[in-house]
Structures are given as structure tokens and as C-alpha cells.
Amino acid sequence: MKRYIFIIACFIVLSLVASSQSVRNYPLYPTYKGLVMCGYQGWFRAEGDATDQGWVHYGSENKFDTAHLTIDLWPDMSEYEKSYPASFIESDGSPARVFSSADESTTDVHFRWMKEYGIDGVFVQRFYSYCRNEKARKIPDIVLGNALKASQKYERAIAVMYDLSGLRPNDDDCSLIIEDWKHLCDDLKVKNYGAKQTYLYHNQKPLVAIWGLGFPDRPYNIRDIGIDKLIDFLKNDPEYGGCSLMLGVPTYFRELDSDCLPDTYLHDLIRSADIVMPWMVGRFTLNIYNEMNMYATHIKKDIAWCKENGVDYSPCVYPGFSWYNMHKGSTPLDQIPRYKGKFIWSQISTAIDKGADMLYVAMFDEIDEGTAIFKCTNNPPVNAAFVTYEGLPTDYYLKLVGMAGKMLRKEIPFSDELYKELYGDCSAEGKK
């Protein structure tokens, strides 16, 4: 009898362990379909933060003043636990302040916003230069680690996007990314971090993105960098593979012209992946007559091509664009205007109407090029030129992108003018 009870007890314990493991390993986000994901740079550093890197991505040459300024949007700093004074002046004469992406509290605020506004999650950018050595990846590891922790806390999807920017021809190849992915799996546990599986899956496999294939302004030849070996490793390695892949390519990847190199090898690479994400920032605007009709035709043809070639399609949408300060005033301020949300919503509604079942938003926190959707102020420092949210609440674009996910999943009716409806639905607190 005692033996029988012992066997039953063991069976119950093993069942509970198996059940807990099953819950732990089952992804909260088993597919990209039905989701709106954002790009997340996480590359801003402030003088005085723990990284001791000085000013990074706020200004050039590790300086952040009017002569070295490189951002076009100023973040709304009202909710950050930590902030750092800069040599810019608020309208009341006080020093303007910014955040550091390396602070855990910063990442926590960003992921809390995603949860509050219904944004599904982010692809954390992992630049090629981070993969060179342990020192180069130290701070990016901290940022990614904080993001993994926040993704658990707020149950947001998270995935890694390798950006090939910085890869040098003749000296570099994708073998460094292979070693970096091993490091992320072994040391940061990206595929099984924490009690919940918040890493984004697609086709029942963890999704990894690789951005930067087929662009003519890149110094490397995609035939010479071992990208085929990287793809094979991520898909088939018995220990670190078993992944789905998304490739970031030019807008005109299908035609292999305009912003894309005329190399059919790119099509071979895309066919070996699971998702293609064409980079459309700067390619379409509302300034040219009938341009959204051109965009609609383009999206429709892209989706048809992807169906014929057995890959899924994630169109890239963005709210506007400006890099006036980065280019020292040689380009227009507010180069591609937002039109109070009309521009990004026109892309979102058009893409959904033409059959898109997932979206990539560029970007969550990109204030360098004026594409950020997180909270940015309408009252930036007075001693430099900045773009604002045109008087809309600072949380307006967070709300809009959250509503995009609901419309994509048919949780709310389709609307091509929802951006207008949100004007009266924004909180008074956001009007900062």
C-alpha cells in the first residue's frame, strides 16, 4: 500500500513538473501574425549614466550641445525615474533633461507604455559592431537584458533584430553573428528567459530578424559575407537553431531596382526565410498627389509575390521623418510631416486593407530621425530647432499604434480615419 501511494505521489509530482515546464515553454506570442511590433534602438547614452560613455546618439563626438545636436524630437521626461541635464534650456530657463537607454528604469517605462497602450512588443536592434568582442557587447547586453526583464513583467513580445550596419567588406562576415547568437542563448537565455516565454515565435519557432540585405549604400556584397551560412545555422543548428527568420530588405526588393541592388541572390535569400520586411522609411509620403494609391498598389503586389514564393510579409510603417539636426540643417526640418497622425494611419489602414496580417512600426524610440512613437514633448528646448507632435498629446502615437493592433486583429471595425477619432480620446495629462 505504501509503495502504491509512493508511486502515485511520484506520478503527481512528475505531472506537475511537466505541466509547469509546458506552461513555461509555451510562448505567449506563438506567431507574428496579428501583431504590431516596433523597432527598438535602445542606443541613447547620457553623460553621468553608469556606462561612462558620455553622450551617445544625442549628439556627435560624445557631445550634446547646439553644435553637436543630432536628435530632432525631444522626449517627454515627466515619467522617468532617472534623467540627465543637458546644455539645452527649457522655456522657463531650467536645464532640459533626457534619459539613458542603459538605465533599467528607462526600459521599464517604455515597456509599461507598451502594455498600457496595447502595443504588442519590439524587435531590439543588435548592430553588427556589438558582435565584435566582449567589450563591444557589454552595454548592449545590459540594454537587451533589461528589455527581456521588462518583457516578462509586462508580458510584451520581444525578439532580436541583427542589423548588418557596420559590417566591413573583406574584413568581416556573418560568423561573428553566429557566435553572438550563441552568447545570447547561453548567457542571456533569450529563448527561455524567465518564467514566461515572451520571446516572439513564428511558425512555432523563435523569430530572429536580420536587417540590411540588398541596399546599394552598403559597402558589403551579400554574396561574400556568409549570410547563407548564418541562415542555415539559425534554421538548422541542433543546439542554437530551430529558428524562424525575418529579413529586412529594400522597399523595391520585388523589382530589384530603385533602392535595391539588381541581384537575384536576394530573392534566393528571401525564399529561404519565413518573413520579409521591406524598409519603407522615406519611400512614401503624403506630399505627392495620389501617393497612397501607389503605396496600396505596391503593398498588394508585394503580398502576391510573397504568397507565390512561400514567405510571409510584414510591411514597415512610420509616423514621419526628420534628421535636420543630424545633417546640420542641410535637410528640411520635419522633412516628411506627420499630419497629426494621418500619414502613419494612411499606411496602416492601407496595408491592412490590402491584406497585411502583421506590421512593423519604425520606430518606438528613434528620435534621431524623427520616427519615434513614444512620448515626445510639444515644448522642446528653446535654444535649438525641433519637431513636435503638432500639439497632440504626447501619448497620441502610442494610442494610435495600439489601436492599429486591434484593427489588424478585427477587434474593432476597420477605419481609414481612426486617427481623427483619437483626437478627442486622448488624456489631458498627455498634453505636455
C-alpha positions in Angstrom: 0.0 0.0 0.0 2.8 2.4 1.0 4.6 1.6 -2.3 1.4 2.3 -4.2 0.9 5.6 -2.5 4.6 6.4 -3.2 4.2 5.7 -6.9 1.0 7.8 -7.1 2.8 10.7 -5.3 5.8 10.5 -7.8 3.4 10.4 -10.7 1.7 13.6 -9.4 5.0 15.4 -8.8 6.2 14.5 -12.3 2.9 15.6 -13.8 3.1 18.9 -12.0 6.7 19.4 -13.1 5.9 18.6 -16.7 2.9 20.9 -16.6 4.9 23.8 -15.2 7.6 23.2 -17.9 4.9 23.1 -20.6 3.5 26.4 -19.3 7.0 27.9 -19.1 8.0 26.9 -22.6 4.7 27.7 -24.3 5.2 31.1 -26.0 2.8 33.9 -25.1 3.2 35.1 -28.7 3.3 31.9 -30.9 3.1 33.9 -34.2 3.9 37.3 -35.5 0.6 37.2 -37.4 -2.0 39.6 -35.8 0.7 41.6 -34.1 2.1 45.2 -34.4 5.7 45.2 -33.5 8.0 48.2 -33.2 11.7 48.6 -33.7 13.6 49.5 -30.5 17.0 51.1 -30.8 17.9 51.4 -27.1 21.1 53.2 -28.1 20.9 56.5 -26.2 23.5 57.2 -23.5 23.8 60.2 -21.3 26.7 61.9 -19.6 26.6 60.7 -16.0 25.0 57.4 -16.5 26.6 54.1 -15.5 28.0 53.4 -18.9 30.6 56.2 -18.7 30.3 56.6 -22.5 29.3 60.2 -22.4 26.6 61.4 -24.8 25.8 58.8 -27.4 23.1 59.3 -30.2 22.0 62.5 -28.7 24.9 64.3 -30.2 28.1 63.8 -32.2 31.6 63.3 -30.9 30.2 62.4 -27.5 29.0 66.0 -27.1 25.4 67.2 -26.7 25.1 70.9 -27.4 23.8 73.1 -30.2 26.9 72.5 -32.3 26.7 68.7 -31.9 23.0 68.1 -31.6 21.7 65.1 -33.7 18.1 64.5 -32.5 15.0 66.1 -33.9 12.4 65.1 -31.3 12.8 65.8 -27.5 11.4 63.1 -25.2 8.6 63.9 -22.7 10.6 63.3 -19.5 7.7 63.5 -17.0 7.6 59.8 -16.2 11.3 58.8 -16.0 12.8 57.8 -12.7 16.3 58.9 -13.8 17.2 61.8 -16.0 20.3 63.8 -17.0 20.7 67.5 -17.5 21.9 68.7 -20.9 23.1 72.1 -22.2 19.6 72.9 -23.6 17.2 75.3 -22.0 13.5 74.9 -21.2 11.2 77.8 -21.8 11.3 78.6 -18.0 15.1 78.8 -18.1 15.7 75.4 -16.4 18.1 72.8 -18.0 16.4 70.3 -20.2 16.8 66.7 -19.3 16.9 63.4 -21.2 17.0 59.6 -20.4 19.7 56.9 -20.8 18.6 53.7 -22.5 21.1 51.8 -20.3 19.0 52.5 -17.2 16.7 49.7 -16.2 14.1 52.2 -15.1 14.1 53.7 -18.6 13.4 50.3 -20.2 10.7 49.6 -17.6 8.9 52.9 -18.5 9.0 52.0 -22.2 7.6 48.5 -21.8 5.0 49.8 -19.3 3.8 52.2 -22.1 3.6 49.2 -24.5 1.4 47.4 -22.0 -0.8 50.4 -21.2 -1.5 51.3 -24.8 -1.7 47.7 -26.2 1.4 47.7 -28.3 2.4 44.0 -28.8 6.2 44.3 -28.4 9.5 45.2 -30.0 12.4 43.9 -32.0 15.5 45.0 -30.1 18.2 46.2 -32.5 21.5 44.3 -32.3 24.1 46.0 -34.5 26.9 44.2 -36.1 29.5 46.2 -34.2 28.1 44.8 -30.9 29.2 41.3 -32.0 32.9 42.1 -32.4 34.1 41.4 -28.8 33.0 41.2 -25.2 33.7 44.9 -24.6 31.6 46.0 -27.6 28.6 44.0 -26.5 28.8 44.8 -22.8 26.4 47.8 -22.7 24.1 46.4 -25.5 23.8 43.2 -23.3 22.6 45.3 -20.4 20.0 47.0 -22.6 18.8 43.7 -24.0 18.8 42.1 -20.5 16.7 45.0 -19.2 14.3 44.6 -22.1 14.0 40.8 -21.5 13.2 41.5 -17.9 10.6 44.2 -18.8 9.0 41.9 -21.4 8.4 39.4 -18.7 7.0 42.0 -16.3 4.6 43.5 -18.8 4.1 40.4 -21.0 5.2 42.1 -24.2 6.7 40.2 -27.1 10.4 40.6 -27.7 12.8 39.5 -30.5 16.3 40.2 -31.6 17.0 42.0 -34.9 20.5 41.9 -36.2 21.4 45.0 -38.2 24.3 44.5 -40.6 25.3 48.2 -40.4 28.9 48.4 -39.6 29.9 45.2 -41.4 33.2 45.9 -43.3 33.9 44.3 -46.6 36.9 42.0 -46.8 37.4 42.0 -43.0 34.0 40.8 -41.7 31.4 38.2 -42.3 28.4 36.8 -40.5 30.3 34.3 -38.4 30.5 36.9 -35.7 26.7 37.0 -35.5 26.7 33.2 -35.2 29.0 33.5 -32.2 26.9 36.3 -30.8 23.7 34.3 -31.0 25.3 31.5 -29.1 26.3 34.0 -26.5 22.7 35.4 -26.3 21.3 31.9 -26.0 23.9 30.7 -23.4 24.4 33.8 -21.3 21.3 35.9 -21.7 18.9 33.0 -22.2 17.0 34.9 -24.8 14.9 32.0 -26.0 13.9 30.8 -22.5 14.3 33.8 -20.2 12.2 34.0 -17.1 9.1 32.2 -16.0 7.1 33.2 -19.1 8.0 32.7 -22.7 7.8 36.2 -24.1 10.3 35.7 -26.9 8.3 36.1 -30.2 7.7 32.9 -32.2 6.6 32.4 -35.7 5.8 29.2 -37.4 6.3 27.6 -34.0 9.9 28.7 -33.8 11.7 31.6 -32.1 12.0 34.5 -34.6 15.3 36.2 -35.4 15.5 39.2 -37.8 18.4 40.2 -40.0 18.3 43.7 -41.5 20.4 45.2 -44.2 20.3 42.9 -47.3 20.2 44.3 -50.8 20.7 48.0 -50.1 23.0 49.7 -52.6 24.6 52.1 -50.0 26.1 49.2 -48.0 29.8 48.5 -48.5 29.5 44.7 -48.4 28.4 42.3 -51.1 25.7 40.0 -49.8 27.2 37.1 -51.8 30.5 37.4 -49.9 29.5 37.8 -46.2 28.4 34.2 -45.4 24.8 35.2 -45.0 23.8 31.7 -46.3 25.8 30.1 -43.5 24.2 32.3 -40.9 20.7 31.5 -42.2 21.5 27.8 -42.3 22.9 28.0 -38.7 19.8 29.8 -37.3 17.4 27.4 -39.0 19.2 24.1 -38.6 21.9 24.1 -35.9 20.9 21.3 -33.5 21.7 23.3 -30.4 21.2 27.0 -31.3 19.0 26.8 -34.4 15.4 25.8 -34.9 14.5 29.5 -35.5 12.3 31.4 -37.9 13.8 34.2 -39.9 12.7 37.7 -40.9 14.9 39.6 -43.5 14.9 43.4 -43.6 15.3 44.4 -47.3 14.7 47.5 -49.5 11.3 48.7 -50.5 11.7 47.6 -54.1 13.1 44.1 -53.3 10.5 42.6 -55.6 11.5 44.5 -58.7 15.2 44.6 -57.7 15.6 48.2 -58.7 15.3 51.8 -57.3 16.5 51.4 -53.7 17.5 47.8 -54.3 20.6 46.1 -55.8 19.7 44.2 -59.0 20.9 40.8 -57.7 18.6 37.8 -57.9 20.5 36.3 -55.0 18.4 38.5 -52.7 15.3 36.6 -53.9 17.0 33.3 -53.1 17.7 34.5 -49.5 14.2 35.8 -49.0 12.8 32.4 -50.2 14.9 30.7 -47.5 13.4 32.9 -44.8 10.0 33.0 -43.2 9.1 36.7 -43.3 10.3 39.6 -45.5 10.1 43.2 -44.1 10.8 45.9 -46.7 12.2 49.1 -45.2 9.9 51.9 -46.4 11.0 54.8 -44.3 11.4 57.8 -46.6 10.0 56.0 -49.6 6.4 57.2 -49.4 4.9 60.4 -48.2 1.6 62.3 -48.3 3.2 65.2 -50.2 2.8 63.8 -53.7 -0.6 63.6 -55.3 -2.2 60.1 -55.2 0.9 58.6 -53.4 -1.2 56.4 -51.1 -2.7 54.8 -54.2 0.8 54.0 -55.3 1.5 52.6 -51.9 -1.6 50.5 -52.0 -0.7 49.0 -55.3 2.8 48.4 -54.1 1.7 46.5 -51.0 -0.8 44.4 -52.9 1.9 43.3 -55.4 4.3 42.6 -52.6 1.8 40.4 -50.8 1.0 38.5 -54.0 4.8 37.9 -54.7 5.2 36.7 -51.1 2.4 34.2 -51.5 3.8 32.9 -54.7 7.2 32.5 -53.0 6.1 31.0 -49.7 7.1 33.7 -47.3 5.1 36.0 -45.0 5.0 39.7 -45.3 5.4 42.5 -42.7 5.1 46.0 -44.2 7.0 48.7 -42.4 5.1 51.8 -41.4 6.3 55.0 -39.9 4.8 58.3 -38.5 7.1 60.8 -40.2 10.7 61.6 -40.7 13.2 64.4 -39.9 17.0 64.4 -39.5 17.6 68.1 -39.7 20.0 68.3 -36.7 21.9 65.2 -37.6 22.7 66.8 -41.0 23.4 70.2 -39.6 20.4 71.9 -41.3 21.2 70.7 -44.8 17.8 68.9 -45.0 14.4 70.3 -44.1 13.1 70.3 -40.6 10.1 67.9 -40.5 11.1 66.6 -43.9 8.2 64.1 -44.0 5.4 65.6 -41.9 3.1 63.6 -39.7 -0.1 65.5 -40.5 -1.3 64.8 -37.0 -1.3 61.0 -37.4 -2.8 61.0 -40.9 0.4 59.8 -42.5 1.0 56.7 -40.4 -2.7 55.8 -40.3 -2.9 56.0 -44.0 -0.1 53.4 -44.3 -1.6 51.2 -41.5 -5.2 51.2 -42.9 -4.0 50.8 -46.5 -1.7 47.8 -45.6 -4.4 46.1 -43.6 -7.0 46.8 -46.3 -4.7 45.1 -48.9 -4.2 42.0 -46.8 -1.3 42.6 -44.4 -1.6 40.4 -41.3 1.3 41.8 -39.4 3.0 45.2 -39.1 6.4 46.6 -38.3 6.5 50.2 -36.9 9.7 52.2 -37.3 10.4 53.1 -34.6 9.5 53.1 -30.9 12.3 55.3 -29.7 14.1 56.7 -32.7 14.3 60.5 -32.0 17.5 60.9 -34.2 15.5 60.6 -37.4 12.2 61.8 -36.0 10.3 58.5 -36.4 9.6 57.8 -32.6 6.1 56.9 -31.5 6.8 57.1 -27.7 6.1 60.2 -25.6 7.8 63.3 -27.0 7.1 66.8 -25.9 5.4 69.7 -27.7 7.5 72.1 -25.7 11.2 71.3 -26.6 14.2 73.3 -25.5 14.1 76.9 -26.9 17.8 77.1 -28.0 17.6 74.7 -30.9 15.1 73.6 -33.6 13.0 70.5 -33.0 10.0 68.7 -34.4 6.9 68.3 -32.1 3.7 66.3 -32.1 1.9 69.3 -33.5 0.1 70.0 -30.3 -1.3 66.4 -30.0 -1.0 64.7 -26.6 2.4 63.1 -26.1 0.8 59.6 -25.9 -1.1 60.1 -29.1 1.1 57.8 -31.3 1.2 55.1 -28.6 -2.6 55.0 -28.6 -2.7 55.1 -32.4 -0.3 52.1 -32.8 -2.2 50.2 -30.1 -5.4 50.7 -32.0 -3.7 49.5 -35.2 -3.2 46.1 -33.5 -6.8 46.0 -32.5 -7.9 46.8 -36.1 -5.4 44.3 -37.5 -7.0 41.6 -35.3 -10.5 42.8 -36.2 -11.2 43.6 -32.5 -12.5 47.0 -33.7 -14.1 47.9 -37.1 -11.9 48.9 -40.0 -11.5 52.7 -40.3 -9.3 54.8 -42.5 -9.8 57.9 -40.4 -9.4 56.5 -36.8 -6.5 58.9 -36.3 -9.1 61.7 -36.2 -11.4 59.9 -33.8 -8.5 59.6 -31.3 -8.1 63.4 -31.1 -11.0 63.6 -28.6 -10.0 60.4 -26.9 -6.5 61.5 -25.6 -6.0 62.1 -21.9 -5.4 65.7 -20.7 -2.2 64.5 -19.0 -0.8 63.8 -22.4 -0.9 67.4 -23.5 2.5 68.4 -22.3 
